[in-house]
């Protein structure tokens, strides 16, 4: 992205960080979540980076996962999700468009881990 062209979601830094942590934890727990398109596109980048870290399987990588997501989600990511992508080099998630939300017309998407 170009400088100054970042999605802020109308939130301050700590609020964005908490939002992203919650979305990442939900994605790992449920393998797919429904959210707005802007949040899904931002989440895709963060989730792919976490899977890459989890694939290493070292103690340092486990601690990095614990820093970014909860304990249960980090364990699931390291033990179940990351081994699925041992032979894959990136592109662990996909974003599918679902149309507009009926209440406010916001574009919605489904983000999921690729099988």
N, C-alpha and C positions, 0 to 999 in steps of 0.2 A: 504494500500500500504506500501511497505517497504520504509525505509528512503532513500531518494535520487532517488526514482523511481516515480517522479511526471511528469506529462505532462506539458511542458513549452511552446510548440508551437513556439519556437524560439523567444519568446517575454520576455521583462522585466516584473516585477511584476505588475506595474501600467497598462501596456498594456494588460496583461492577464486579469486583473480585469475588464477593460473596455470591452474587448472582451466578457467575461462571462456575464456582465451586458446587453450588447446588445443582446446576444443570448437568455438570460432569458426573456427579454422584448418581443422579437419577438415570443418566444414560447408561452408566456401567451397571447399575442395579437392574434395569429393565430391558437393556439391549436396544431399545428404541423409545423415543419420546416425541411428542407433538408440541411444537413451539412456533414462534414467529420466524419468518425466513431470515431476518437479520440476526437473530440470536442463534439460529441453527448454523448459519455460515461462520459466525465467530466461534461457535462451539466445535465445529468440524476441525478447525486448525488446532485448538487446544487438545481435543481428544486424540487426534493423530499423533501429536507430540507425546502424550502420555503413553500410548500404546508402544511407541518406539522406545521410550525409556523402560517400560515394563518388559519388553522383549530381552533386555540385557540380563535380567535376573540376578543382579548383584545386590549386595546390601545397600550400597549407595543409591541404586535405582529404587529400592523399596522405600527408602527414606524420602526420596524425592516425590514418590507417589503419595506417601502419607502427608507430606506438606501440602499437596494440591487437592487431595480428596480424602474422604473419611477412611477409617480403619477397615471396615467391612468391604467397602468398594475397592480399596487398594488391594486387598487380598484376592477378591474375585478377579480383578483386572490382571494380577500377576499369575494366578493359578489357572484360570479358565479362558480368559479372552486373549491374552498375549500369545500363548502357545498355538492358537489357531492361525496366527499370522507369521509363523516362524519363517516361511519361505516367501513371504510377500514384502515388497519394499515400498511401503506407503500406500495411501488410499484405503484406509481401514474403515472409513465411514462414508455414507452417502446421504445426500439431502434430496428428498422427494417433495415436490410442490403439491399442496393439497387444496389450493384455492384460497378464497378470502373468508375471514371470520365473519359470521353473520352480525355480531353486535357492533363492531366498529370498522369492518372492512379491511382489517389488517391481513396481509398475506401470511398464510400459515404453511408450515412444512413439517415433514416427518424426517427426523434424523435417526439413522440406525447403523449398527455395525454390519459390514458386508459379510455375508456367509461364506 
